């Protein structure tokens, strides 16, 4: 059965492996060591000891930013991303967070569809924000109002 629990420092090597498998331009291993602390809510999706994916969220006062959501390619298109998003949104609503922000590669249509399914709105485009094999690509900034 799929479960969600806190992503701890012990989990970071496994999360980093998922990051490398699921992103063409993954975060560095060093970045994973800097995303811990009281301003972060980091969760993992797992079945027993096998990690399927994770979400990294930064919370400041009544605003949150989803920095990273990754699902191991073996488990993609099986509802894992939705499972993580629903849990995260419910948790943030419980904290009375007003908005959940994120940015996503304009070419990442699967992620954009996932976020739209949860009610995220497109806010703006950051031109040439993300690296790609040749040049850069735009980032789409999206927001989900959490307190209705």
N, C-alpha and C positions, 0 to 999 in steps of 0.2 A: 504494500500500500504506500502511495506517495505521501511524504510528510515534509513539513517545513520546520526548520529550526534555525537558530542563529549561526551565521557563518563566523567561525572563530579563526584565530591565527593558525591553529592546527590545520584548518581546512584550506588555507591559502595555496599550498602547492597543488592540490587537486583542482581548485578553482582556476588557477593559472593554466593548468593543462586544458581545461574546458575553454578558457579564453583563447588559447592559441589555436585550438581546433575549430572554433566557431567564428573567428574574425580574421579577415584578410590582413588587417593591420591591428594586431592585438595590443593591449596595454603591455607595458614592460613589467617584469617581475617586481621591480622596485615600486611601481605605482601601487601594487597590491599591498605592500607593507605600509603605505601611507594612508590607507583608507579605513583605518580602525580608530575607534575612540567614541567619545560620548555624543558627537554630532552625527554619527553614522548609524544607520539601521541596515545591517547586512544579513541577508538570509540565504539559505541554501534549500534546494529541493532535493530530496533523496529518497531512495528505497533502501532501507536498512543502512548499510555503510556506503552504498554507491551514490555519489553525487550526480544528479541529472542536470542541474543548472543552479544559477545564483542570481541575486539582485543586490546592487550596491546603491544605497540611497543616503543622501546627505540632508539633514534636517536642521534648519535654522529658524528659531521662533515658530512662526505658523506657516512656513513655506518649506517645501521639500523638492529635491532634484534627484531624479533617477539617473545616476551616473552610468550604470552599466547593468544590462540584463543579458545573460548568455545561457543558452541551453546547449548541451553537448549535441553535436550533429546527429548522433545515433538516436537521440530522443526527440529531435525536432519533429514538428507536425503531429504531435501526440497530445497536445493540450498542456504541455509543461509551462510554456510561456504564460498562458492564460491562468494557470494555477498560481504561479508566482505573482502575477499582476493583481489578481483578485485578493490574495492574502495581503499584499502590500497596501492596496487601496483601503481595505477594511481596517488595517492597522493604523494607517495615517488618519483616517476619519475618526477613529477612536481617540487619537491625540488632538483632534480639532485642528488639524493642518488644513489651511484654506485651499492651497493649490499644489499640484504635483507637476513639476516641469521636467522636460527631457529634450534632448536633441538627438537626431537620428540622421544617418546618411540618406540623402534624397533617393538613392538607388535601392535602399533596403525596403522594398515594397512589402515583404512579409511582416516586418516589424511595424511599418506604418499602418498596415491593415489591423494588426493586433491592437495597436494603440487607439485607432479609430473605433474599433469594436467596444472599447471601454469608455469611449466618449471624449477622448482627447481632441482638442481643437488645434488647428494649425495657426501659429502666431506670426512667424516670419521666417525668412531664409537667410542664413549666414553664407555668404558667397565664398566658395573655394576654401571651406573650413577643414575638411578631412583630406588626408593624403590618399592618393590612389596610385596605381601603377604608372600612370602618365599624368602628371599634374595634380590637381586637387578637385574635390567635388563638394557641392553645397551640402549644408546641414539644414534640416528642417527643425525649427523650434516648435514644440507642442506643449500645451498645458491642459490639465484636467482640473476643473474646479471641483473640490471635494465636499465643501459644505454647501448644500443646496437650500 
